[in-house]
Every structure is written in structure tokens, then in C-alpha cells.
Amino acid sequence: MMRRFLRDNGLSLGFGLLFLASLAGQAFAGLADFNDGRLRHAVEPVGLLDYLTSADFAVDVAENWQSEYLQFFLYVFATVWLLQRGSPESKPADRVGVESDEAQQIGAHATKESPRWVRAGGWRTGVFSISLGLVMLGLFLLSWLAQSVAGMSAYNAEQIADFGDPVSWFGYLASPDFWNRSLQNWQSEFLAIGSMAVFSVYLRQRGSPESKPVGAPHHATDESG
């Protein structure tokens, strides 16, 4: 039973462990870097718990999370309408848009194994049909909000240390620091998405659902191996 559970959930468990390991690594590396900065300013270093509850750690984590969820939100919605011929990440041209009820197995085409909200019809089916994008959008907005609050606290701490004036939350939202943190992550996510869409047209990874079958022609679209 345990072996079957591990096999059936290997992807989520594997990346969950990688997430926890990298988060722990970030905590210790970030603490060392943070304390180096404090020592340079002749300020006493802090312990791990104090660092983990600091605005500096929170803003570093949140700014990465929001950019990842922004990537998934945009990708989920963009791939409804935007195409990349030959990419397994794209639909073929004849399926552009939200597609028919028959293709999406909703309404009269729902089966007894369809999710309960699909079989219920009405507004519940409508909400469920865009639920993935809505959740990704919600997580992006929440993590972006967390970044703005933690970033403001970290920014104001630096301002006070340098005998500057602290700013309000709205003032921080208009600051270069906030937008630099956001945009430096966004541009990397957009580059990664675009690169994957194009590279997957011409390159292969045998056995991966993110790649076409090795022998598939370059123009084959919406195929995975």
C-alpha cells in the first residue's frame, strides 16, 4: 500500500521534498548573508529563529513565490488562445479557444466519473471550468501582497538604519525597490516559459510528458511522449 502511494504521488512528493530542502538551504544561507551585513555595520548577529521571522527572509521567499504563481496563472490562461506550432505545450490550431462542451466533457457530455461540480451544471460548472486559473491568480495576489508587506518592513528597517524616513505601504508600492524585486523575477519566468515552448518544438526528452515522442516530426503539436 505504501509503495503504491509513493508511486502514485511521486511527482508531488519529490518536488515537495526538494522544496523543503531548498527552503532550509535558503534559510541557512540567507542567515549567513544577513549576519555578514550586520557585522559590517557593527551590529550583533541574530539567531536562526529571529531570521526566519524577519521581514528580510519573508520578502525573499514571497517575491519568488509570487513570480512562480504568476507564471502558472498566465500560462494556464494564455494557452487557451495562444498557440505555438509544434510544441507539446500548445494546442493545435483547430482547438483554439475554450472548445466545445463535447470536447470538454461538460453539460450533456459529462459522465458519471466527471467531477461532482461538472455534473451539477450551472454556476458550479462555470466556476470549476476556470478553477485552476483562479487559484493560481489568487495565490499570486496573496504572495504578492505578502511580498509588499514584508518588503516594506525590510525597506523601512534599512531606511531607519541609514537615518532615512520610513515609507507607508502605498509609498513602498510606488518605490523602485518593490518593482525591481517584482520585475527581476517576472522577466525570468516569461523567458523560461517562452524558451520551453520553442525548445520543445525541436528538442526531445524521451519518456517525458513535457516532450513529444522522440520520433515525432517537429510540426506535430499537442503530442507528448
N, C-alpha and C positions, 0 to 999 in steps of 0.2 A: 504493500500500500504506500509506504513512504517513497520507495523507488519510483512508483508511478507518479506520485505527487511531484517529486523533483523533476522527473522527465517532462511532465505536462506544464510545469511552471518554470522551466529552466531559464528562459529569457528574462522574465521579471525578477526571479531570484538572483540570477547572475549579475544583472545590472544594479539590483538593489544593494548587493554586497560591494560592487565597485563604487557605487555612490557613497556608501558609508565609509569605505576605506579612504576614498579621496577626500571626503569631508573631514575625516580625522586628520589626514595628512595636511590639509589646508589649515586646520586649527593649530597644529604644532608649528608649521612653517610660518603661518601668519603671526603667531605669538612671538616667535623669534625675531621676525622682522619688526613687529610693533615695539618690542623691548629694545631693539637696536636703536630705533628712532628716539625712544625715551632717554636712553643712555647718552645719546649725542646731545640731548638738550638738558643733561644733568638731572633727569627725573628718574625716580625709583622705578624699576621694572614691576610688572604686575604678574600675578599667577594665571594659570590656565583658565580657571573658572571666571575670574574677573574679565579676561579677554573674551571668553565665549559669550558673556553677557554685555559686551561693549558694543557701541554703535559701529565701531570700525569693522568688527567681524560681521555684524549683521548686514551692513551695506555691501560688503564684498560678496556675501552669499546671495543676497537678494538681487543684486544687479545681474548676476549670471542666471539666476532662475527666471527673471522676467524676460530676458532675451531668448531663452530656450522656449518658453511658452509662447512668446510672440512668433517665433519661427513656426511652431506647430500650428498655431491658430491661422496664420497667413497661408501656410501650405495646405491645410485642410480646405480652406475656402477657395484659394486660388486654383487648385487643381479641379474644381468643379467646372471652371470656364476656360482656363489657360491650358494649352497643350504643348508638348514637346515631342515631335515625331521621332519615333524610335526609342523612346525612353520607357522603361517599365514603371517609372514614377508617373506616367501620364496616361490618360485615357485616349483611345483612338478618336479621330475626328468625328465619327458618326455618333459618338456618345456625349458630345459636349453639352454642358448644362446639367440640370437636375435629373434628367432622364425620366422615363415613363414610370407609371405605377407598376406596370408589369415587370419592368427591369429591376425595380427597387423592391419588389415583393411587398407592396403595401396596398391598402384598400381591399378590393375583391381578390387580390392576388396574394394576400397574406396566407400563411399556412399555420397549422396547429403548433408548429415548432417556432413560429415567429415570436419575438419578444412580446410580452403582455401589452405594452403600450402601443405596439404596432397593431395588434388585433383589436384594441379598444377603439381606434378611429378617433376622429375629431381633433381637438386641440392637442391631445396627448400624443397622437401620431405626429402632428406637426412639430411639436417640441422635440420629440425623440429623434426626428429626422435631421435635426441640426444640433443635437445634444453634444456631440464631440467638439464641434467648433465653439459652442457656447461655453463649455467647461474650460477649454484651452484659453478662450478670451478672458473668462473670469479669473483663472489662475494668473494670467499675465497681468491683469489690472491689479490684483491683490499684491502680487510680488513687486510690481512697480510702485505701488503705494508704500509698501514696506521699505523699498529702496529709498524713496523720497524722505520718509520719516527718519530712518537710520542715517541717511546721508546728511540730512540737516543737522542732526546731533553731532556727527563726526566733524562736519564742516565748522559748526559753531565752536566746538572744542578747540579746533585749530585757530580759529579767529581770536578766541579769548587768550590762547597761549601766545599769540603774536600781537596781543594788545589791540586787536581789531574789534569791530562791532558785530555781534551776532545778528543773524537774519531771521525773519519769520519763515514759516513754511512756504508761503506764496513767494517770498523773496528767494528762497532756495530753488523753487521750481523754475524761476527765471534766470538762475545763475549758470555760468559756463560749466561749473563743476558737475551739476546734475546732468546736463545734456552731454557733456563729454563722457561721463560714465555710461549713459544710455547708448549713445550713438557708436561708441567704440565696440560695443557688444553687438549691436544691430547689424553693422556692416559686415561683421564676420559671419553672422548667421545667414544673411542674404547671399553672401559669397558661397558659403557651404552648400546651400540649397541649389543655387544655380549650377555650381560645379557638379554636384551629384546628378542633376537632371541631364546635363550634357555628357559627362563621362560615361554614364550608364548606357548611352546610345552606342558607344564604340568599344567599351571595355566590358569584361565579364568577370564574375566570381562564381565558380562552379558550386552549385548547391545552395546558393543564397537566394531568398525570395526578393531581395533588392536588386538582383541582376536577372537579365534574360538568360535562357538556356545558352550554353557556350556556342552551340552551332546555329543559333537564331540569326537571321540577317539583321543588319544594322537598322533597317527601316521598320522592323517589327515593333509594334507599340503595345503596351499593356500586356506584356508577357513576362512571366517570372519563372525562374528555374530553381 
